[in-house]
Each structure stands twice: as structure tokens, then as C-alpha cells.
Amino acid sequence: MAIPKKKPGRTATSGTAVFRDTLYTSRLLILADGRAMSVAQGEVSVPVSDTLARGYLEQHPDFQLQE
């Protein structure tokens, strides 16, 4: 059996958190500070250090943090 390849940017050591959108494959999210985040192909990536974006995505019921 083949071992699935991991996509780059998905590990905790890379400094990027990837969230899967369980409802839409593409949409635009507007944060409280006015910044926009784009969901593309059902995923959105944010820097681990971006506490506002991570907090928004972690609290939103449509998003799941990917391992």
C-alpha cells in the first residue's frame, strides 16, 4: 500500500495552520479588524502567530483544524 504524501504547509513546525471549510469550497471571510481571508478549494491557511484569525476560525462551526 502506498503511503500518502503530506502537502507542504500542513505541519505545526511550518508556522501555518490549515483549516478545512466544511460548508463552502470558496468564500471570503472578513475579520473584526477588517482583514479578508479567502477560502480556496475548501481550505484557508493562517500563520500560527495570527491569534485573531486563528481564534475566529477555531470558534466558527464551519471550520476544522487540519492535522
N, CA, C and O atoms as CSV, one atom per row, in Angstrom:
chain,resi,resn,atom,element,x,y,z
A,1,MET,N,N,0.845,-1.174,0.000
A,1,MET,CA,C,0.000,0.000,0.000
A,1,MET,C,C,0.892,1.238,0.000
A,1,MET,O,O,1.888,1.300,0.720
A,2,ALA,N,N,0.524,2.206,-0.805
A,2,ALA,CA,C,1.299,3.439,-0.904
A,2,ALA,C,C,1.043,4.333,0.306
A,2,ALA,O,O,-0.065,4.376,0.842
A,3,ILE,N,N,2.066,5.030,0.717
A,3,ILE,CA,C,1.943,5.979,1.826
A,3,ILE,C,C,1.534,7.323,1.238
A,3,ILE,O,O,2.205,7.836,0.343
A,4,PRO,N,N,0.428,7.904,1.737
A,4,PRO,CA,C,0.005,9.202,1.189
A,4,PRO,C,C,1.018,10.297,1.493
A,4,PRO,O,O,1.581,10.359,2.586
A,5,LYS,N,N,1.238,11.153,0.512
A,5,LYS,CA,C,2.167,12.266,0.693
A,5,LYS,C,C,1.459,13.393,1.415
A,5,LYS,O,O,0.287,13.677,1.167
A,6,LYS,N,N,2.195,14.033,2.316
A,6,LYS,CA,C,1.649,15.199,3.014
A,6,LYS,C,C,1.860,16.426,2.152
A,6,LYS,O,O,2.895,16.574,1.501
A,7,LYS,N,N,0.873,17.300,2.154
A,7,LYS,CA,C,1.003,18.553,1.424
A,7,LYS,C,C,1.862,19.506,2.248
A,7,LYS,O,O,1.747,19.531,3.473
A,8,PRO,N,N,2.724,20.295,1.596
A,8,PRO,CA,C,3.535,21.253,2.344
A,8,PRO,C,C,2.672,22.301,3.017
A,8,PRO,O,O,1.616,22.674,2.506
A,9,GLY,N,N,3.134,22.778,4.179
A,9,GLY,CA,C,2.426,23.834,4.883
A,9,GLY,C,C,1.395,23.336,5.869
A,9,GLY,O,O,0.665,24.142,6.445
A,10,ARG,N,N,1.312,22.041,6.083
A,10,ARG,CA,C,0.301,21.496,6.972
A,10,ARG,C,C,0.846,21.102,8.339
A,10,ARG,O,O,0.069,20.717,9.213
A,11,THR,N,N,2.114,21.185,8.543
A,11,THR,CA,C,2.670,20.758,9.819
A,11,THR,C,C,2.790,21.925,10.780
A,11,THR,O,O,2.875,23.083,10.370
A,12,ALA,N,N,2.795,21.603,12.059
A,12,ALA,CA,C,2.891,22.639,13.087
A,12,ALA,C,C,4.240,23.352,13.035
A,12,ALA,O,O,4.343,24.514,13.429
A,13,THR,N,N,5.270,22.665,12.554
A,13,THR,CA,C,6.592,23.275,12.511
A,13,THR,C,C,6.707,24.323,11.417
A,13,THR,O,O,7.638,25.128,11.438
A,14,SER,N,N,5.788,24.331,10.467
A,14,SER,CA,C,5.881,25.296,9.371
A,14,SER,C,C,5.389,26.675,9.771
A,14,SER,O,O,5.660,27.654,9.075
A,15,GLY,N,N,4.664,26.766,10.892
A,15,GLY,CA,C,4.151,28.050,11.322
A,15,GLY,C,C,2.841,28.435,10.674
A,15,GLY,O,O,2.394,29.573,10.813
A,16,THR,N,N,2.214,27.501,9.964
A,16,THR,CA,C,0.949,27.757,9.291
A,16,THR,C,C,-0.103,26.776,9.780
A,16,THR,O,O,0.149,25.575,9.880
A,17,ALA,N,N,-1.280,27.299,10.082
A,17,ALA,CA,C,-2.409,26.454,10.458
A,17,ALA,C,C,-3.374,26.398,9.278
A,17,ALA,O,O,-3.733,27.431,8.712
A,18,VAL,N,N,-3.789,25.193,8.912
A,18,VAL,CA,C,-4.711,24.998,7.797
A,18,VAL,C,C,-6.048,24.545,8.357
A,18,VAL,O,O,-6.122,23.583,9.121
A,19,PHE,N,N,-7.101,25.247,7.969
A,19,PHE,CA,C,-8.451,24.915,8.393
A,19,PHE,C,C,-9.255,24.482,7.179
A,19,PHE,O,O,-9.131,25.068,6.103
A,20,ARG,N,N,-10.080,23.455,7.353
A,20,ARG,CA,C,-10.960,22.980,6.285
A,20,ARG,C,C,-12.335,23.589,6.480
A,20,ARG,O,O,-12.890,23.560,7.578
A,21,ASP,N,N,-12.878,24.135,5.412
A,21,ASP,CA,C,-14.229,24.694,5.422
A,21,ASP,C,C,-15.187,23.550,5.108
A,21,ASP,O,O,-15.125,22.971,4.023
A,22,THR,N,N,-16.069,23.220,6.043
A,22,THR,CA,C,-16.973,22.084,5.872
A,22,THR,C,C,-18.241,22.442,5.108
A,22,THR,O,O,-19.059,21.566,4.826
A,23,LEU,N,N,-18.417,23.722,4.767
A,23,LEU,CA,C,-19.648,24.144,4.108
A,23,LEU,C,C,-19.422,24.657,2.684
A,23,LEU,O,O,-20.218,24.368,1.791
A,24,TYR,N,N,-18.356,25.408,2.468
A,24,TYR,CA,C,-18.101,26.018,1.157
A,24,TYR,C,C,-16.712,25.655,0.649
A,24,TYR,O,O,-15.801,25.404,1.438
A,25,THR,N,N,-16.553,25.629,-0.684
A,25,THR,CA,C,-15.231,25.416,-1.272
A,25,THR,C,C,-14.516,26.733,-1.525
A,25,THR,O,O,-13.290,26.767,-1.624
A,26,SER,N,N,-15.276,27.820,-1.630
A,26,SER,CA,C,-14.656,29.142,-1.751
A,26,SER,C,C,-15.589,30.186,-1.154
A,26,SER,O,O,-16.804,30.138,-1.345
A,27,ARG,N,N,-15.003,31.120,-0.436
A,27,ARG,CA,C,-15.719,32.266,0.127
A,27,ARG,C,C,-14.707,33.237,0.695
A,27,ARG,O,O,-13.531,32.911,0.861
A,28,LEU,N,N,-15.181,34.434,0.990
A,28,LEU,CA,C,-14.339,35.477,1.559
A,28,LEU,C,C,-14.787,35.735,2.987
A,28,LEU,O,O,-15.967,35.984,3.237
A,29,LEU,N,N,-13.848,35.676,3.923
A,29,LEU,CA,C,-14.130,35.920,5.336
A,29,LEU,C,C,-13.552,37.274,5.724
A,29,LEU,O,O,-12.410,37.582,5.380
A,30,ILE,N,N,-14.325,38.078,6.431
A,30,ILE,CA,C,-13.868,39.389,6.886
A,30,ILE,C,C,-13.705,39.339,8.401
A,30,ILE,O,O,-14.659,39.056,9.125
A,31,LEU,N,N,-12.496,39.614,8.875
A,31,LEU,CA,C,-12.217,39.604,10.305
A,31,LEU,C,C,-12.655,40.914,10.947
A,31,LEU,O,O,-12.941,41.891,10.255
A,32,ALA,N,N,-12.703,40.925,12.268
A,32,ALA,CA,C,-13.140,42.103,13.024
A,32,ALA,C,C,-12.258,43.325,12.761
A,32,ALA,O,O,-12.724,44.460,12.856
A,33,ASP,N,N,-10.982,43.092,12.432
A,33,ASP,CA,C,-10.083,44.222,12.168
A,33,ASP,C,C,-10.117,44.672,10.704
A,33,ASP,O,O,-9.343,45.542,10.303
A,34,GLY,N,N,-11.013,44.079,9.907
A,34,GLY,CA,C,-11.180,44.483,8.515
A,34,GLY,C,C,-10.393,43.674,7.501
A,34,GLY,O,O,-10.579,43.847,6.297
A,35,ARG,N,N,-9.520,42.797,7.964
A,35,ARG,CA,C,-8.748,41.965,7.035
A,35,ARG,C,C,-9.645,40.914,6.402
A,35,ARG,O,O,-10.634,40.483,6.996
A,36,ALA,N,N,-9.288,40.508,5.187
A,36,ALA,CA,C,-10.035,39.473,4.482
A,36,ALA,C,C,-9.190,38.205,4.383
A,36,ALA,O,O,-7.977,38.267,4.183
A,37,MET,N,N,-9.843,37.066,4.525
A,37,MET,CA,C,-9.202,35.767,4.328
A,37,MET,C,C,-10.020,35.025,3.284
A,37,MET,O,O,-11.250,35.021,3.335
A,38,SER,N,N,-9.336,34.398,2.338
A,38,SER,CA,C,-10.016,33.677,1.274
A,38,SER,C,C,-9.976,32.178,1.519
A,38,SER,O,O,-8.928,31.613,1.833
A,39,VAL,N,N,-11.121,31.550,1.371
A,39,VAL,CA,C,-11.203,30.096,1.361
A,39,VAL,C,C,-11.080,29.673,-0.095
A,39,VAL,O,O,-11.823,30.160,-0.947
A,40,ALA,N,N,-10.154,28.773,-0.386
A,40,ALA,CA,C,-9.958,28.264,-1.738
A,40,ALA,C,C,-9.849,26.750,-1.674
A,40,ALA,O,O,-9.111,26.215,-0.846
A,41,GLN,N,N,-10.561,26.069,-2.523
A,41,GLN,CA,C,-10.584,24.608,-2.560
A,41,GLN,C,C,-10.923,24.036,-1.192
A,41,GLN,O,O,-10.420,22.981,-0.805
A,42,GLY,N,N,-11.780,24.742,-0.468
A,42,GLY,CA,C,-12.252,24.262,0.826
A,42,GLY,C,C,-11.280,24.439,1.971
A,42,GLY,O,O,-11.484,23.869,3.042
A,43,GLU,N,N,-10.218,25.221,1.771
A,43,GLU,CA,C,-9.219,25.411,2.825
A,43,GLU,C,C,-8.814,26.872,2.949
A,43,GLU,O,O,-8.851,27.639,1.987
A,44,VAL,N,N,-8.429,27.227,4.159
A,44,VAL,CA,C,-7.856,28.548,4.419
A,44,VAL,C,C,-6.649,28.353,5.335
A,44,VAL,O,O,-6.712,27.593,6.301
A,45,SER,N,N,-5.554,29.039,5.027
A,45,SER,CA,C,-4.321,28.942,5.811
A,45,SER,C,C,-4.049,30.266,6.500
A,45,SER,O,O,-4.223,31.336,5.916
A,46,VAL,N,N,-3.620,30.177,7.750
A,46,VAL,CA,C,-3.269,31.378,8.506
A,46,VAL,C,C,-1.979,31.112,9.278
A,46,VAL,O,O,-1.718,29.975,9.671
A,47,PRO,N,N,-1.173,32.148,9.496
A,47,PRO,CA,C,0.021,31.970,10.323
A,47,PRO,C,C,-0.376,31.596,11.755
A,47,PRO,O,O,-1.371,32.098,12.278
A,48,VAL,N,N,0.389,30.729,12.371
A,48,VAL,CA,C,0.122,30.318,13.750
A,48,VAL,C,C,0.149,31.526,14.677
A,48,VAL,O,O,-0.564,31.551,15.681
A,49,SER,N,N,0.953,32.514,14.357
A,49,SER,CA,C,1.078,33.703,15.204
A,49,SER,C,C,-0.104,34.665,15.082
A,49,SER,O,O,-0.216,35.598,15.877
A,50,ASP,N,N,-0.982,34.459,14.109
A,50,ASP,CA,C,-2.140,35.341,13.906
A,50,ASP,C,C,-3.278,34.889,14.826
A,50,ASP,O,O,-4.136,34.099,14.433
A,51,THR,N,N,-3.266,35.403,16.048
A,51,THR,CA,C,-4.232,34.953,17.059
A,51,THR,C,C,-5.662,35.353,16.732
A,51,THR,O,O,-6.592,34.620,17.068
A,52,LEU,N,N,-5.861,36.489,16.091
A,52,LEU,CA,C,-7.217,36.914,15.737
A,52,LEU,C,C,-7.834,35.968,14.702
A,52,LEU,O,O,-8.968,35.517,14.867
A,53,ALA,N,N,-7.092,35.674,13.647
A,53,ALA,CA,C,-7.596,34.788,12.600
A,53,ALA,C,C,-7.802,33.371,13.132
A,53,ALA,O,O,-8.822,32.741,12.856
A,54,ARG,N,N,-6.836,32.879,13.889
A,54,ARG,CA,C,-6.977,31.526,14.444
A,54,ARG,C,C,-8.157,31.445,15.389
A,54,ARG,O,O,-8.915,30.476,15.346
A,55,GLY,N,N,-8.329,32.442,16.240
A,55,GLY,CA,C,-9.459,32.456,17.160
A,55,GLY,C,C,-10.783,32.453,16.426
A,55,GLY,O,O,-11.712,31.746,16.815
A,56,TYR,N,N,-10.874,33.248,15.358
A,56,TYR,CA,C,-12.097,33.297,14.552
A,56,TYR,C,C,-12.408,31.925,13.960
A,56,TYR,O,O,-13.534,31.436,14.057
A,57,LEU,N,N,-11.399,31.311,13.349
A,57,LEU,CA,C,-11.613,30.024,12.689
A,57,LEU,C,C,-11.874,28.900,13.690
A,57,LEU,O,O,-12.679,28.009,13.420
A,58,GLU,N,N,-11.208,28.932,14.831
A,58,GLU,CA,C,-11.416,27.899,15.851
A,58,GLU,C,C,-12.812,27.976,16.452
A,58,GLU,O,O,-13.374,26.947,16.827
A,59,GLN,N,N,-13.388,29.176,16.554
A,59,GLN,CA,C,-14.718,29.349,17.138
A,59,GLN,C,C,-15.842,29.137,16.124
A,59,GLN,O,O,-16.981,28.874,16.510
A,60,HIS,N,N,-15.533,29.248,14.837
A,60,HIS,CA,C,-16.553,29.148,13.789
A,60,HIS,C,C,-16.926,27.678,13.579
A,60,HIS,O,O,-16.038,26.842,13.414
A,61,PRO,N,N,-18.213,27.348,13.581
A,61,PRO,CA,C,-18.620,25.940,13.463
A,61,PRO,C,C,-18.336,25.314,12.096
A,61,PRO,O,O,-18.342,24.088,11.985
A,62,ASP,N,N,-18.090,26.108,11.061
A,62,ASP,CA,C,-17.864,25.571,9.718
A,62,ASP,C,C,-16.412,25.183,9.447
A,62,ASP,O,O,-16.116,24.632,8.387
A,63,PHE,N,N,-15.498,25.459,10.384
A,63,PHE,CA,C,-14.079,25.218,10.136
A,63,PHE,C,C,-13.506,24.178,11.087
A,63,PHE,O,O,-13.817,24.155,12.278
A,64,GLN,N,N,-12.651,23.309,10.523
A,64,GLN,CA,C,-11.965,22.281,11.307
A,64,GLN,C,C,-10.467,22.407,11.065
A,64,GLN,O,O,-10.017,22.470,9.921
A,65,LEU,N,N,-9.702,22.444,12.148
A,65,LEU,CA,C,-8.249,22.498,12.043
A,65,LEU,C,C,-7.740,21.168,11.507
A,65,LEU,O,O,-8.106,20.106,12.011
A,66,GLN,N,N,-6.897,21.230,10.484
A,66,GLN,CA,C,-6.321,20.029,9.888
A,66,GLN,C,C,-5.012,19.687,10.581
A,66,GLN,O,O,-4.267,20.575,10.996
A,67,GLU,N,N,-4.746,18.425,10.700
A,67,GLU,CA,C,-3.511,17.952,11.351
A,67,GLU,C,C,-2.381,17.920,10.360
A,67,GLU,O,O,-1.260,17.552,10.713
